Amino acid sequence: MPTKGYIARENVVCFHTYEPLPVVLCKGKGSWLWDIEGKKYLDMLTAYSAVSFGHSHPRLVKVLNHQAETLALPSRAFFTDQLAPMLEKACALSGLDMGIPLNTGVEAVEVAVKVARRWGYEVKGIPENKAEIIVAENNFHGRTTTAISFSTESSYKKDFGPFTPGFKAIPFGDAKALERAITPHTCAFLVEPIQGEAGIIVPPKGYLKEVRQICTKNNVLLILDEVQSGLGRTGKYFAFQHEGIQPDGLTLGKALGGGLLPVSLFLGRREITSLMTPGSHGSTFGGNPLGCAVAYEALSLLVEEKLDQRSAELGAYMLERLKKITSPFIKEVRGLGLWAGVELHKNHITARKVCVKMSEKGVLTKDTHGTVIRFAPPLNVTQEELDFGIDVFEEVLKEIERKS
């Protein structure tokens, strides 16, 4: 079946909650993807960082197959031999004490909200049902009804109310705004160290350090959402390590599943995580041996192949190359590690048009908010592959400029 035929077929039976580029993929290996017509593409999106180790990494596939043949899912009604090793490794890397295994990033965020509120009531002494969590404007923490309740993006919320109360939004990157917003009922500040879906927004240097000090001073938990930024994407294991701080809670996901399975975690200090008791949360698939085995191997790969260092080095190269592109369409280039956003001037050209043109030349990425093109290749991408992707981007901009 040709591409147009398959797209038409899918559109009949699948919710139109995404607007995919017009390619139909069927195979992936390393940094590359192939469509049903045999065309090859460089992956510069990696499923929003979920495929940070590249497609079908042989070590991860080997572990996946072995564990699938051994024991995949007995449920958390029983202990298994894969959960503790994975959590031990995640805790050692993050500097936190305990974790709960889940499946998706937004599940980890939901747990973060519950943990923060319970700590607020049982430890801080906030009156019942009065706990408040501060978030940042333009955040993206998922699309459950609770997560969209504290989103400031109207398209995520339209027709889905009434919304969950207990949240307050402040400008991102403004530590003073956080200090002003805190009240005796504030139990936590939940924030992305770098805002991904908003367009790879990097806060001012020193922001996280100041935020950490403010939270400590006011007895407020600092919970960081590193579902996209974590596990080497920014050139460190975690983005918070760039400023030498330690959060009270941390959400992880995407890359944790090695690009093979949905695996996520909420990690935290023992003083807050130990408040969760039997029945306070659960997940049929969370912590299954198959997911845990793959996640353990993904964390091992991150460390053994020094992918954080590779991200830092190649990321600096990628950002330098992007910033050297001369185009009237480019408004700003920003990012950290192998994670960049190129913002285009709003009324000149749509980012989607650029992404479509790039796909026609064999490079896949995706726009966000209509004006930003994201670049997030696998952490083990080669410099030659990076050059190809950036060359295509520059070529597309020049072609559009000539025709405009």
N, C-alpha and C positions, 0 to 999 in steps of 0.2 A: 504494500500500500504506500503511495507517495505521501510526502509530508503534508500537503494540504488536505488530503483525504483523512489522515490520522487526526489532524487538528480538529477537523469538522466532527469526526467521530467522538473525540473526547469532549468537545463542547456540548454535545447532546446530553451526556450523562454525568458530567462533573460540575460541581459548583463553580461559578466564575469569580472566585475569591482571589485569583491571581490573574495577571495579564502577562503570560510568558512571551518571550521572544519566539518568533516562528521557526524554531528548530525542534526536532524530535530526537532525543538522545537515546542511545541503546547500549553504549559501551564506554568504559573509562579505564585508563591505565596511567598511573603517574600524574603528570600535569595535563593530560590530554583526554579529550572526549570525542566520540564519534556519533554521527547521527544515522538514521535508518537508511539514508541514501549513500552512506560510506564516506561522508565528508568529515575531516579531522579538524578539531578546534582546540586551542589553548584555553585552559580553564583559569580565568583571572577573577573568579568569584568564590569558588570552592564552597558552594552551598552556605554562604555567609559565615565562613570559617569552620564549618563542620567537617570539611575534607582537608584539613590542614596538613595531613600526612600524605596527600595525593590519593588518587583512586586505586583501590585494590592493592594496597601495600602488602607485599608478600608475607611479611611477618604477622601482620594483623589478620590476613586471610587464613594463614596456617593455624593461628590460635582459634579463630572463629570456627573453623571446620573441626578441629580437635575437640573443642568444648561442646559444640553442637552434637557430636557423636557420643559425648560422655554424659553430660547433664546440662540441660538448658533451663528448665523452669520447674522447680518444686514449690515455689512461693515462699514468702517470708514466714510462713507458719512453722518453718524449720530452719535450723542453722545450715549453712553450706560452707564449702571450703574455699570459695573464691572471694567472698565479700571482704573479710578482714584484711587480706593482703592489699587489695585495691584501696581501701580506705586508709590503711597505714601509709601507703605511698602518697596518696593525695594530701593527707595531713602533714606528712614530713615536708613535702614541697611547699605547702602553703603556710606552714607555721601554726596551723589551727589544730584543735584537739579531737573533734568528733564530727561525723558526717552522717547524713541520711541519704541513701541511694534512691534516685528517681529516674525518670525517663527523659523528660523534656525540660528545657530551660525555664519555661513559665511555671512548671510544677515546682522547681526549686525556688522561684520567686514567691509562689503561694506559701510554701513552707517558711520562707524568710519572714513574711508578714505575720504568720501565726506565731512563730518563735518570738519575734519582737514584741508582739502584743502580750503574750504570756509573761515574758520577762517584765514588761511594763506593769502588769497587774500584780504579779507575785513578788517581784523584787523591788521595783521602784515605788510601788504603792499608788499607782494611778487609779482613780476611781473606776469602778466597773463600767465598761462600754464607752470610756472617754479617751482611750489611747489614740494618739495621733502619730502618723508617720509622715515625715517630710520627704518629698521627691523633687526631682529637677524638671523644669519645663523642657519640652521636646524629648522626653524620655521615651525609651521603648523597652518594656519588660515583658512583652507577650500580649496575647489577645484573649485571655480569659476575661470573664466579666469583672473580676476584681482588678486585674492588670489594666484594663481599659478605663476603669473608674478613676485611676490617677494619671491617665494619659492626658496630654494637652492637645493631641491631634484629633480634630473634629471628625475626620473620616473614619477613625477607629471606633467612634462612639455613637454615630448617628443611628437612631432607632433602637438602641440597645439598653436604654435606661429602664427602670431606675438604677442608679449606680451605688456602689458600696461606699459608705462614708468613711471618714477617718484619715483623710489624706490632705496634704497641703503642698502646692507646687511653688517653687522659687526659681529664679534664673540659674541656669547651669554655669558653673565656673565662678560664682560670686560667693565667696566664703562669708562675707559680711551679711549677705542676705540670709544665709543659714542662721547666723547668730541672732539676727533680729526675729526670725520666725520661730525659734524655740520657745516653748511654754512649759509649765510644769507637767503638762499632759503629753509631751513629746517623748516617745519611746525610741525612735530610730530615724536615721537619715539613710534612705535607700537611693543609691546613685551608681551610674555607670562611670568608671574612671575616664573613659573616652566614649562619647555617644556614637554608636555605630549607625543605627537606622536613621538618625537625624542627619547623617552626612559626614561621618568621621570627624566629629567636633572634639578637638583637643583643648582641654582647659589650660589656663595660665600656669606656668611653672610655679610650684609651691602650693597649688590649690589643695591637693589632697592632704598635704602635711598640715595646712592650716585647718582644714576640715576635721582632721583627726584630733587636733588640739581642742577645737571647739566642742566636739562631741564628748571628749574626755572631761573637760571642764564642766559641762552641763549634764553629765550622767545620761548621755544619749548613745545608743548603739550606732556604730557605723557599719552599714551593710553594703558591700560592693557587688554589683552585678557584673561579673566577668564572663558571661556566657559567650560573648563574641571576642572580647579583648584578651581573655585568659589563654593559658597553655601555649605561650611562645609567640602569639600573634604580634605583640608590640616590641619584641626584642628582649623581653624578660619572661620568666615563667608566668608572672602575673603583672598587670599594669601597675598595681599599687607598689611594686618593688622599685619602680623608677624613683619614688620619693622616700623609700626606706621606712614606710609605715606598716602597721598591722591592723587590718579590720577586725571587727568583732564577729562578722559573718560574711560569707562569700558564696555566691552562686556560680556554678560551673555547668557547662553542657557542650553542645555542638561537637567540638574536636575531641571531647572525652570519649566519644563512641567510635573514634578512628575512621569516621566516614562510612561505617558499616551498620551501626545500630544507634538508636536513640538512648543515650545514657547521660544522666545529669546528677548533680550533687548540691546539697546545701551543707557547707562546712561552717563550724563555729567554735567559739571558746566553750570549754566544758561548763562554765558557770551558766551559760544560756541554753546550750543544747540539752543538758541533763534535766531541764525542766519538762521536756517532752516525755510523756508517759505512755504506756500501752493504750492504744486506741486513739491517741491524739493526732496521729497521722498514719497513713498506710498507702500501699501501692502494690497491686497484683504483680506487675512486671518489674517494679523498682528493686534493684539489688539482685536480679536473677543472675545465676552463674555465668551464662553466656555473655551478658553485658559486662559483668565485672571482669571476666577474663580478658575481654577485648580492651576495656578501659585500662586495666593494669598494664597491658602490653603497649597501649598508646602512651601512657605516662613514662614507661621505660624507654620507648623510642625517643620521646622528647628529650630525655636526659642523656641517653647514650649517644645519640647522633648530634647532640648540642644544637638542636634546632632553634633554641632561643638566640644563640649567638649568630647562627646563620640568618635568622630573621633580622637581627640588628644590622648586620653587615650588608646583606642584600637589600634590606629595607632602606638604608641610607642611600644606596645606589639608585634604587627605584625612585625615591623622592627627588633626588638630584636631577635625574633624567626628566621626570615629569615637570619640574620647575623650570627646566631649560627650554621647554617647548614654547615657542612664540606663536600665539594665536589670539586674535581679537575676541574669541569666544570664551577664553579662560579668565575667570574672575579670581580664583584662588586655588592653590594646591596645599593640602594639609594632611598630616598623618603621622604615624609612628610605627617603626618596624615595617613588616610587610603588610601594611594596612594604610591605604591612602584614599582620599576623596578629592576629586577634581570638580570644583564648582564652576558651572558655566553661567554667563550672564543671562538673566531670566528671560529677556525678550528677544534674544538673538537666535537661540536654537534650543531644542529640547534634548535633554540627556538621553532619552529613549531613542531618538533618531540616531544619535552617535552610536549607541549600543547595537542597534540593528545593523548599521553600516559596518561596524567592527565584526559582527557575527558573519556577515557576508564574506569577510576577508579572513575568517578562521580564528577569531578571538572572541571569547564569551565573557561578558560581565553584565551588570545590571545597574540601572539608575535607581536613585531614591529621591523622593520629593520633586521629581521633574527636572531638577537642575544639577544633581550631583552624580558623577560616575564613580563607582567604587572599584578599587583594585585590591584584591586580597588573594594572591596566588598561593599555592601550597608552600609550606615552609621549606620543603626540599626542592623547590623550583631551581633551575639552573640560571645562570646569568644570561646565557644565550636565549633561553625561553623568555626571560623577562624582556630582553631587547626586542624580540619578535613582537611581543604584546604591545610594548610602548611604541615601536615603529609603526604598527598598524594604527594605533590610536592617533599618532601624529599625522599619518597619511590621510586618515579619514577627515580630520579637522581641516587639512589643507584642501582636500577635494570639495568639502562643503563650502569652504571660504571662496574657492574659485567660482562655484556655481551660484553664489548668493549675490 
